[in-house]
């Protein structure tokens, strides 16, 4: 695999140098630039192809969180910070990982492995033809071919999802919002912050829940109107 081109956005000099050093030790990464503020980082993004951004959350003037919100969603990023309390918001922005300072090389390597998996999966998806009805998703170090027609429902489990078919459950490192983007919208609907269902697998439903096989799944109040319309109930 071609090394990932990396940008570091870090206002602490020694923290930035540490990440640079870690990148230099990683054969699958290539350092491009280190910036100490968002304005400089935005210039680098305009002038370079960047695959992976290591961004400190606590930056001067514009925070790392606001920086990530302002750039294109095709960028992949890993947050770095000295504070635990920002982790949840970071993952809600689809961060690949969250590194707590002082960053250890072993922990850095694990985050990079996740990044390689995510980017590799994206490349696999882009090579699929529009007519194809499946995804390759990494499960237990191998890529599993999952046909859309086999999926009954998907459940969010912290930073993972469980994809449930009639024959198996697959635990995948992915957010539920991210997997929803990959599914054909005409065949799947999100019924709750924790559940996506295949509409053709729903055997009965009410204003509060759907039933797939023997499993009852809740419909959230905020999604009820849309879900009922998708399932063919207009009242």
N, C-alpha and C positions, 0 to 999 in steps of 0.2 A: 504494500500500500504506500502511495506517495505521502511523505511526511506532511502533517498538518501545519499550516502556517499560523503562528501564534502572535497575538498582541497582548501585552501586559498593561493594565491601567492601574497604577499604584503610586500613591503620593509619598509612601515611606520608602526612602532610598534603599535601605538594607533588605526590606521585604521584597522589593522589586528585583534586586540583585540575586536574592535567594531563588526566586522563581525562574529567573534567567538561567541560573546555574542548573536547576532541575531540568529545564527544557533542553539544555545542551547535553545532559546525560541521557536523554530519551531519544532513541533512534527514530521514533515515529512522530517527533515534533521538530519544528524548525522555528527559531526565534526571528521575528521581523522587527519589532520595536517595543520600547517601554515608554509609556507616557505618564506624567504625574497629574494630569487633569483631563477632563472630558473634552475640552476644546481641541487639545492636541490629538487625542484619540480619534476624534471625528475626522481630522485631516488625514490621519494614517489610513482610515477606512476608505476615504475617497481615492487615495493614491495606490492602495495595495489590495490584493486578494487576501483576505483573512478567513481562516477556517474556525479558529478557536480563540476566544478572548478570556483572559484571566482578569477579573475586575474586582477591585476593592469596593466594598459597599460605602465606606465612609471616605468620600473624596471631597476636596474643597469646592465650594460654589454649587456644583451639581453632583448629587449622590450617584453611586454606582447603580442603584435601583432605577433612578430616573433616566440615567444614560441608557440602560438596557431597554427601558420602555420606549425610548426615542428612536432606536435604530431598527432596521429591518428584521423581521422575524426569522430570516434565513440564517442569521448568525447564531453560532453556538457559543455558550459561555459558561464559565465556572466562577462562582463568587468566592472571594477571599475576605475574611474579616476577623476581628478579634472578639466579636460579640455574637453569642448564640441567638439572641432574640430576633435577628433578621432572617433566620433560616426559613421560616414558613413562607414569608413574602417572596423570598428568593425562589423557592420551589414553585410557587404559584405563577412565577414568570417563566416557568419551564427551564430553569437552570439545570444543567447536566449534573452539577454537584455543588457542594458548599464546603470550602476548606477553612478550618479554624486555625488562626495564627497562635503560636508559631507552627508553620506547616512542616510536617515531617515528610521525608521523601517517599516512604512507603505509602502514606495516605495520598500524596500527590499522584503517585503511579496508579493507584486504584481509580482516582478520578479521571485520569487520562484514558485508562482502559474503557471506562464508561463512555467517554467522548468518542473514542474510536468506534465503539459498538453503535452509537447513535448515528454517527456520520456514515458508517458503512451501511447501516440499514437504510438510510435515506438514499444512498446511491443505488442500492438494490431496488428500492421502490421506483426510482426514476427510470430504471431500465425496463420496468414492466410496461407492457402495452396496455392501453386503456381498456381493452376487451378482457384482460385477465381478471379473474375473480378470486384472487388470493393475495396473501401477504407472506413475506418471510419475516419471522420475529425470533429474536434470540431467547432461548430458554435453556438453562443449564449448559452454557458454553457452546451450543449448536444452534443453527438457524432452522426453525421449524416452519414448514409450509402449512399455512392455515387458510382453508377455503372459507370465504364469507358465508357460504350456504351451510357450513357446519356449526357456525357460532350461534349459541342460544342467547347468552347474555354475557356482559362484561362487568366485573365489579372492581371498584377502586380499593386498594389496600395500601394506604400510606403512599410510598413512592413507587409502588408496583400496581399492576392490574392482574386480575385472574380472568382468563378467557375460558368460558365454560362451553363445552360441546356435549353431545349426548354420550360421548365415550371417555372424555378426559377433561382435566383442568390444567391450564398452562399458566405458570407464574412468570410474568414479563416485567422487566424494568422499564416502565413507561408511565406517563400520566394519563388519566382518563380523557382529559381534554385533547391530548396529542393523538391518542388512538382514534378518537372520534373524527378527527380531520382525515384519517386514512380510510375510513369506512364509507361505502356508498350511501349517500344521504337518503336515497329512496328506500333503503332496506333496513336502516337502523335509526333508533330514536333514543335520545337521552331522557330518562324518566325521573332522574334523581341525581344529586351531585355524585353519588356513588355507583350509579347503575346506567348502563346502556343495554337495550334489548333489541333483538332481531324481531321486527314487526310480524313476520310470518310465523314465528315460533310462539306467539302469544295465543293461548287457547281460550282465555277469558280475561276480562278486566272490569274494574269498577272505577269510580272517581278517585279511589285512594290506593289501588294496587293492581298489578297485572300478575297473571299466573302463567308460568312456562313449565310444562311438565308438572311436577309436584312442588315446585318452588314458587312462593309468593314474594313479589318484589314491590317496594313502596313507590308511589308516585308523589313527588314533592308538590306542595301547594303552588309554588311559583311556576311549575311546568305543566300543571294539570290541564289547562285549556289547550295548550299546544299538543300534549300527548293524546288527549281524547280525540282531537281533530285528526291526528295522524292515524289513529286506530279506527277511524271511521264513524266516530260519534260526534254529531254536530250540535247536540243540544247542551 
